[in-house]
């Protein structure tokens, strides 16, 4: 019953047709002639990468980095809340300019251009502090019940689930994954993005209650994915991002969300 309810909730979210343009949260010297970069932040954001505040203000790792770079390149940054299923087509049609994305998550990456990675996204295993779990290979999950994100495929450990050697329990929201792990004795570990988990722990005051595995399940670079005609902008963005990495400015932004 839990599974059917969660799947119904997810389907409703994925097929929500609305696209919500919102006022720019960053302008370059108030200039009306500034060029505009339309960035997808998702309807509810994806903390800590994009965070949508109640008053339609924005922050997060990707938002903060791109705000700085757009300011230096003479662009005004505008946020659009686009449902995941519509992002690729809206990029192709020129209705938006960019979205946070890893190449590995894109079915046809050659149809777009990508910046260099802004930050690494590492899927790791979270466990309760008193039952610390370290991951080395899929076999380590044998006989375990693993909290997983509804709709995610986890190809590296899929055989453990399909063979019945381990069980997965799908949860639609990141915060609920950690609540279930903290309060449910039937769950052994949870798979989550490291930075998302650290954000959830910090936001909810759960410090000291979880252990994070050192070895990741997957590790990919989160970039901006842009329209194919924006290669020149990508080169400029990459140059400025490289400067932020060299100066320690990027690290300061990351530290604010971990």
PEFEN-V55409 format. One record per residue. N is the residue number from 0. SS is DSSP state (H for helix, E for strand, L for the rest). PHI is phi in degrees with one decimal (* if undefined). D_CENTER is the distance of its C-alpha to the mean C-alpha in Angstrom with 2 decimals. Layout:
n: [N,N]
ss: [SS,SS]
phi: [PHI,PHI]
d_center: [D_CENTER,D_CENTER]
This chain:
n: [0,1,2,3,4,5,6,7,8,9,10,11,12,13,14,15,16,17,18,19,20,21,22,23,24,25,26,27,28,29,30,31,32,33,34,35,36,37,38,39,40,41,42,43,44,45,46,47,48,49,50,51,52,53,54,55,56,57,58,59,60,61,62,63,64,65,66,67,68,69,70,71,72,73,74,75,76,77,78,79,80,81,82,83,84,85,86,87,88,89,90,91,92,93,94,95,96,97,98,99,100,101,102,103,104,105,106,107,108,109,110,111,112,113,114,115,116,117,118,119,120,121,122,123,124,125,126,127,128,129,130,131,132,133,134,135,136,137,138,139,140,141,142,143,144,145,146,147,148,149,150,151,152,153,154,155,156,157,158,159,160,161,162,163,164,165,166,167,168,169,170,171,172,173,174,175,176,177,178,179,180,181,182,183,184,185,186,187,188,189,190,191,192,193,194,195,196,197,198,199,200,201,202,203,204,205,206,207,208,209,210,211,212,213,214,215,216,217,218,219,220,221,222,223,224,225,226,227,228,229,230,231,232,233,234,235,236,237,238,239,240,241,242,243,244,245,246,247,248,249,250,251,252,253,254,255,256,257]
ss: [L,H,H,H,H,H,H,H,H,H,H,H,H,H,L,L,L,L,E,E,E,L,L,L,L,E,L,L,L,L,L,L,L,L,E,E,E,E,E,E,L,L,L,L,L,E,L,L,L,E,E,E,L,L,L,L,L,E,E,L,H,H,H,H,H,H,H,H,H,H,H,H,H,L,E,E,E,E,E,E,E,E,L,H,H,H,H,H,H,H,H,H,L,L,L,L,L,E,E,E,E,L,H,H,H,L,L,L,H,H,H,L,E,E,L,L,L,L,E,E,E,E,E,E,E,E,E,E,H,H,H,L,L,L,L,L,L,H,H,H,H,L,L,L,E,E,E,E,E,L,L,L,L,L,L,L,L,H,H,H,H,H,L,L,L,L,E,E,E,E,E,L,L,H,H,H,H,H,H,H,H,H,H,L,L,L,L,L,E,E,E,E,E,H,H,H,H,H,H,H,H,H,H,H,L,L,L,L,L,E,E,E,L,L,L,L,L,E,E,E,E,E,E,E,E,E,L,H,H,H,H,H,H,H,H,H,H,H,H,H,H,H,H,H,H,H,H,L,H,H,H,H,H,H,H,L,L,L]
phi: [*,-56.8,-62.2,-65.4,-65.6,-63.3,-66.1,-62.9,-62.9,-65.6,-59.3,-62.2,-71.0,-65.6,-105.1,-64.3,-82.2,-71.6,-121.8,-114.3,-74.8,-131.6,-61.7,-59.2,-96.8,-147.5,-123.4,-95.2,54.1,65.2,-75.2,-74.4,-93.2,-62.7,-69.5,-116.7,-110.4,-92.7,-109.3,-74.4,-112.7,72.8,-56.3,-115.3,70.5,-142.5,-59.5,-95.4,-80.6,-134.0,-123.8,-101.8,-81.0,-62.2,-94.1,59.0,-98.9,-131.3,-157.2,120.2,-58.2,-66.0,-63.4,-64.4,-62.1,-70.1,-60.0,-61.5,-67.0,-61.7,-59.0,-74.5,-95.4,81.6,-110.4,-94.3,-97.4,-121.1,-96.3,-127.7,-98.7,-111.4,-60.7,-52.0,-67.7,-104.8,-62.5,-61.7,-67.1,-71.8,-66.5,-60.7,-82.9,79.4,-79.8,-132.1,-104.0,-153.7,-149.3,-67.8,-165.7,-92.9,-57.6,-67.4,-96.1,-110.8,-66.3,-130.6,-62.0,-68.4,-81.3,-135.7,-117.6,-126.5,-77.4,-67.7,-60.2,-83.8,-155.9,-83.4,-107.7,-114.7,-81.0,-131.5,-102.7,-102.5,-138.3,-67.2,-56.4,-79.0,-130.0,-57.6,-121.8,-113.7,-103.4,-125.9,-154.0,-54.5,-61.8,-64.9,-90.0,-56.5,72.1,-97.1,-106.1,-110.2,-76.1,-129.6,-85.3,-56.4,94.4,-87.1,-97.0,50.7,-60.3,-68.8,-124.5,-60.1,-62.6,-65.1,-79.1,-67.3,-81.1,83.9,-70.6,-138.3,-114.7,-110.0,-126.3,-83.2,-130.7,-80.6,-120.9,-57.5,-61.6,-68.8,-56.6,-76.0,-64.3,-63.3,-64.8,-70.9,-111.7,-103.3,-71.6,-82.5,-111.3,-95.0,-144.6,-133.0,-99.0,-155.8,-59.3,-56.7,-68.7,-62.2,-63.3,-63.6,-64.3,-62.7,-62.5,-65.8,-63.1,-99.3,69.5,-98.4,-55.4,86.2,-97.1,-130.2,-110.9,-113.9,-65.2,-75.2,-87.6,-79.8,-76.9,-140.5,-149.5,-134.1,-91.0,-86.5,-126.4,-94.3,-102.7,-127.1,-56.2,-64.5,-87.2,-108.2,-60.5,-65.1,-63.8,-58.6,-61.8,-66.1,-60.4,-60.5,-63.0,-68.6,-64.9,-61.2,-65.0,-65.4,-68.5,-67.7,-83.3,89.2,-65.9,-63.8,-60.9,-65.4,-67.0,-60.6,-63.6,-72.2,-120.6,-123.3]
d_center: [27.94,24.64,23.05,24.68,23.67,19.98,20.06,21.91,19.39,16.53,18.88,19.74,16.26,15.59,18.96,19.15,20.85,20.52,18.95,19.13,19.99,20.29,22.36,21.30,20.12,21.44,24.70,26.69,30.00,30.21,31.35,31.70,31.87,28.45,26.36,23.20,19.67,17.99,14.21,12.14,10.16,10.15,13.00,11.58,8.69,5.26,6.77,7.29,5.70,7.73,10.32,13.12,16.32,19.27,21.30,18.81,18.12,14.79,13.26,10.28,9.85,9.38,11.84,14.25,14.50,15.05,17.47,19.49,19.70,20.62,23.24,24.76,24.89,26.42,23.71,22.90,19.23,18.85,15.99,15.96,14.36,14.24,13.76,11.77,15.20,16.66,14.35,16.09,19.52,19.11,18.20,21.23,23.39,22.58,21.49,18.30,17.92,14.33,10.71,7.61,7.87,9.22,12.88,12.91,10.92,13.50,16.89,18.91,17.39,20.92,20.92,18.63,18.48,15.76,15.74,15.89,12.80,11.65,10.17,10.15,7.57,10.22,10.76,13.78,16.36,17.01,20.63,23.00,24.59,28.03,27.00,24.95,23.71,23.21,21.96,23.95,24.27,23.65,27.16,26.16,24.63,28.02,29.20,25.97,24.02,20.30,17.83,15.16,12.53,14.55,14.27,12.74,15.53,15.48,18.18,19.09,20.38,21.22,24.90,25.05,24.13,26.30,29.20,29.06,28.97,25.89,24.57,21.11,20.56,17.85,16.22,14.27,12.58,10.78,13.66,16.24,15.34,16.46,19.34,20.63,20.54,22.32,24.94,25.40,27.92,27.26,23.84,23.78,20.24,16.62,13.84,10.46,7.84,10.28,8.75,7.45,11.01,12.72,11.52,12.84,15.92,16.69,16.30,18.55,20.99,20.52,21.29,23.51,22.83,20.41,20.68,17.89,18.98,19.58,19.11,15.71,15.65,13.50,12.43,11.03,10.65,7.84,10.32,11.58,13.11,16.34,19.56,21.96,24.50,22.42,23.13,25.21,22.51,20.14,22.98,23.40,19.74,19.78,22.99,21.81,18.61,21.04,23.23,20.56,19.89,23.67,24.49,22.10,20.56,17.03,17.62,18.80,15.66,13.58,16.36,16.04,12.72,13.67]
